[in-house]
Amino acid sequence: MDSLTQALLGASLQGSLLSRWQGRKALLYGAAIATLPDLDVLIDFGDAVANMTQHRGFSHSLPVLAGISLLLAWLIRRWRPHPGYSGRRLLACISLILFTHVLLDAFTSYGTQLLWPLATPPVAWSTIFIIDPLYSLPLLLAALSGLIVGRGRVLQHGTALALLLSTLYLGFTVAGKQMAEQRVGAELARRGIAAEAVFSAPTPFNSLLWRVVVLEGSDYHEALVGWLDSQAPQLHRIERGGDLAGVLAGSAPHQRLLWFTGGFLRYDQLGNQLVVTDLRLGMTGFHPFRFTLAERQGAAWQLLPTSQRWPAERGDLQRLQRLWQRIWQPQVEIPLPVWAAELRRLQTQTPRQPHARSGAD
């Protein structure tokens, strides 16, 4: 999730557990602890793909965070002991803040390596968008009221209520994912389409309208499914450019991306560049993670020694408004193939220089 929401979650947890003794300072302490796992964004891992796929790695590992929780609790009890609460209560508070941070990240589409250093695939339950106001709002209101009131009991009960509301909303997003995949699954069966893999995620900033991606050979299908839809979802077939994947045989960044994304990749030749796109993140036609992995030299492709981030746009307000209309009015047409085709619009233009640095969202 976004950094603000993670800070609010940490503040609410410490507020509910320790505000009786710490007052409004509990909110600040909890917010500070909750930011620790995301400090890995300050590390340059060497190239663009590494920067993306190493984010939410060691710093989001449950075994690593268990050790950090023990260390922090021991240091605090040694240098700033408080007679009002036990070391166990402090350890429980710190552990909950750090563990819930990474577990909430696992509910997004990005991919969180909960069991690092084991080479298990990243966890991406993809039930909530990386920024969702409905999840964050109760936590924000509880934190603001706690800072104003500052009294232990009021702060404690307010943050506890906010945590309950946000957790119930998170459960609603899980139900939304199941709804979307069931409806698309029924349509796939009706059409006789054998899906190689299915990925679903909410569209930006909400959990009412879902985007479902289905891999099938060299193509993929996309569909939008909303809670208010009364008709079967419309599947749009889009070319994936899978023939270009053979160019990347022997490319370590490509293998890393396949592992990290579960194979939900698209391949485009843009000018003389081979650009690989993570289809899971962002929205159709506006995927933030795109990488240049090879360059065409004459009649042959040459693998690049290091991957580079290809410039990507994130959409515009007009399209967000159209998606919002689609939530409430299922008859509103969303031209997914047209939006997807925009990924190749640079083919006829002078290629822009890709970014060397890849910041993780």
CORBEL-V582328 format. One record per residue. PHI is phi as a letter, one per 40 degrees, with the letter a starting at -180 (* if undefined). D_CENTER is the distance of its C-alpha to the mean C-alpha in whole Angstrom. Layout:
phi:PHI d_center:D_CENTER
phi:PHI d_center:D_CENTER
This chain:
phi:* d_center:6
phi:c d_center:9
phi:c d_center:12
phi:c d_center:14
phi:c d_center:13
phi:c d_center:13
phi:c d_center:16
phi:c d_center:18
phi:c d_center:17
phi:c d_center:18
phi:c d_center:21
phi:c d_center:22
phi:c d_center:22
phi:c d_center:24
phi:c d_center:26
phi:c d_center:27
phi:b d_center:28
phi:b d_center:30
phi:c d_center:31
phi:d d_center:34
phi:b d_center:35
phi:c d_center:33
phi:g d_center:33
phi:c d_center:30
phi:c d_center:30
phi:d d_center:28
phi:c d_center:25
phi:c d_center:25
phi:c d_center:25
phi:c d_center:22
phi:c d_center:20
phi:c d_center:21
phi:c d_center:21
phi:c d_center:17
phi:c d_center:16
phi:d d_center:18
phi:c d_center:15
phi:c d_center:13
phi:c d_center:16
phi:c d_center:16
phi:c d_center:14
phi:c d_center:18
phi:c d_center:19
phi:c d_center:20
phi:c d_center:20
phi:h d_center:22
phi:a d_center:20
phi:c d_center:17
phi:c d_center:16
phi:c d_center:17
phi:c d_center:15
phi:c d_center:12
phi:c d_center:12
phi:c d_center:14
phi:c d_center:11
phi:g d_center:10
phi:b d_center:14
phi:d d_center:17
phi:c d_center:16
phi:b d_center:13
phi:c d_center:16
phi:c d_center:18
phi:c d_center:21
phi:c d_center:21
phi:c d_center:20
phi:c d_center:23
phi:c d_center:25
phi:c d_center:24
phi:c d_center:24
phi:c d_center:28
phi:c d_center:29
phi:c d_center:27
phi:c d_center:29
phi:c d_center:32
phi:c d_center:32
phi:c d_center:32
phi:c d_center:35
phi:c d_center:37
phi:b d_center:37
phi:b d_center:36
phi:c d_center:37
phi:b d_center:38
phi:c d_center:40
phi:c d_center:39
phi:b d_center:36
phi:c d_center:36
phi:c d_center:34
phi:c d_center:32
phi:c d_center:31
phi:c d_center:29
phi:c d_center:28
phi:c d_center:26
phi:c d_center:25
phi:c d_center:23
phi:c d_center:22
phi:c d_center:20
phi:c d_center:19
phi:c d_center:17
phi:c d_center:17
phi:c d_center:15
phi:d d_center:13
phi:c d_center:11
phi:c d_center:12
phi:c d_center:10
phi:d d_center:7
phi:c d_center:8
phi:c d_center:7
phi:c d_center:4
phi:c d_center:4
phi:c d_center:3
phi:h d_center:7
phi:b d_center:9
phi:c d_center:12
phi:c d_center:14
phi:b d_center:17
phi:d d_center:18
phi:c d_center:20
phi:c d_center:21
phi:c d_center:20
phi:c d_center:18
phi:d d_center:15
phi:d d_center:11
phi:c d_center:10
phi:a d_center:7
phi:c d_center:9
phi:f d_center:7
phi:b d_center:9
phi:b d_center:8
phi:c d_center:7
phi:c d_center:5
phi:b d_center:9
phi:b d_center:11
phi:d d_center:15
phi:c d_center:16
phi:c d_center:14
phi:c d_center:15
phi:d d_center:19
phi:d d_center:21
phi:c d_center:19
phi:c d_center:20
phi:c d_center:24
phi:c d_center:24
phi:c d_center:24
phi:c d_center:26
phi:c d_center:29
phi:c d_center:29
phi:c d_center:29
phi:c d_center:32
phi:c d_center:34
phi:g d_center:33
phi:c d_center:35
phi:d d_center:34
phi:c d_center:35
phi:c d_center:33
phi:c d_center:30
phi:c d_center:30
phi:c d_center:30
phi:c d_center:28
phi:c d_center:25
phi:c d_center:25
phi:c d_center:25
phi:c d_center:22
phi:c d_center:20
phi:c d_center:22
phi:c d_center:21
phi:c d_center:17
phi:c d_center:17
phi:c d_center:19
phi:c d_center:17
phi:c d_center:14
phi:c d_center:17
phi:c d_center:17
phi:c d_center:14
phi:c d_center:15
phi:c d_center:18
phi:c d_center:16
phi:c d_center:15
phi:c d_center:18
phi:d d_center:20
phi:c d_center:18
phi:c d_center:18
phi:c d_center:22
phi:c d_center:23
phi:c d_center:22
phi:d d_center:23
phi:c d_center:27
phi:c d_center:27
phi:c d_center:26
phi:c d_center:29
phi:c d_center:31
phi:c d_center:31
phi:g d_center:31
phi:c d_center:28
phi:c d_center:27
phi:c d_center:23
phi:c d_center:22
phi:a d_center:19
phi:b d_center:17
phi:b d_center:13
phi:b d_center:12
phi:a d_center:9
phi:c d_center:11
phi:c d_center:12
phi:d d_center:11
phi:g d_center:12
phi:a d_center:13
phi:b d_center:14
phi:c d_center:17
phi:b d_center:16
phi:b d_center:14
phi:b d_center:14
phi:b d_center:15
phi:b d_center:16
phi:b d_center:19
phi:c d_center:20
phi:a d_center:24
phi:g d_center:26
phi:c d_center:25
phi:b d_center:24
phi:a d_center:21
phi:b d_center:21
phi:b d_center:19
phi:a d_center:19
phi:b d_center:19
phi:b d_center:19
phi:b d_center:20
phi:c d_center:22
phi:c d_center:25
phi:c d_center:25
phi:b d_center:29
phi:b d_center:29
phi:c d_center:27
phi:c d_center:24
phi:c d_center:25
phi:c d_center:24
phi:b d_center:24
phi:c d_center:25
phi:b d_center:23
phi:c d_center:24
phi:b d_center:22
phi:g d_center:24
phi:c d_center:25
phi:c d_center:28
phi:c d_center:27
phi:c d_center:25
phi:c d_center:28
phi:c d_center:29
phi:c d_center:26
phi:d d_center:28
phi:g d_center:28
phi:c d_center:25
phi:c d_center:23
phi:d d_center:20
phi:c d_center:20
phi:c d_center:20
phi:c d_center:17
phi:c d_center:15
phi:d d_center:17
phi:c d_center:16
phi:c d_center:12
phi:c d_center:11
phi:g d_center:14
phi:g d_center:16
phi:c d_center:14
phi:b d_center:16
phi:b d_center:18
phi:b d_center:21
phi:b d_center:23
phi:c d_center:26
phi:b d_center:26
phi:g d_center:30
phi:b d_center:30
phi:b d_center:27
phi:b d_center:25
phi:b d_center:21
phi:b d_center:18
phi:b d_center:15
phi:c d_center:12
phi:c d_center:12
phi:c d_center:9
phi:c d_center:7
phi:g d_center:9
phi:b d_center:12
phi:d d_center:15
phi:g d_center:17
phi:b d_center:15
phi:b d_center:12
phi:c d_center:11
phi:b d_center:12
phi:b d_center:15
phi:b d_center:18
phi:c d_center:21
phi:b d_center:23
phi:a d_center:26
phi:b d_center:29
phi:c d_center:32
phi:b d_center:35
phi:g d_center:38
phi:c d_center:38
phi:b d_center:36
phi:c d_center:32
phi:b d_center:32
phi:c d_center:28
phi:c d_center:27
phi:c d_center:28
phi:b d_center:24
phi:c d_center:21
phi:b d_center:21
phi:c d_center:18
phi:c d_center:19
phi:d d_center:19
phi:b d_center:17
phi:c d_center:17
phi:b d_center:14
phi:g d_center:17
phi:a d_center:19
phi:c d_center:21
phi:c d_center:23
phi:c d_center:20
phi:c d_center:18
phi:c d_center:22
phi:c d_center:22
phi:c d_center:19
phi:c d_center:20
phi:c d_center:24
phi:c d_center:23
phi:d d_center:21
phi:c d_center:25
phi:b d_center:27
phi:d d_center:26
phi:c d_center:29
phi:c d_center:27
phi:c d_center:26
phi:b d_center:23
phi:c d_center:24
phi:d d_center:21
phi:c d_center:23
phi:c d_center:24
phi:c d_center:21
phi:c d_center:20
phi:c d_center:23
phi:c d_center:23
phi:c d_center:21
phi:b d_center:24
phi:c d_center:26
phi:c d_center:26
phi:c d_center:29
phi:c d_center:32
phi:b d_center:31
phi:c d_center:31
phi:d d_center:28
phi:c d_center:27
phi:c d_center:26
phi:c d_center:23
phi:c d_center:21
phi:c d_center:22
phi:c d_center:19
phi:b d_center:15
phi:c d_center:13
phi:c d_center:10
phi:c d_center:8
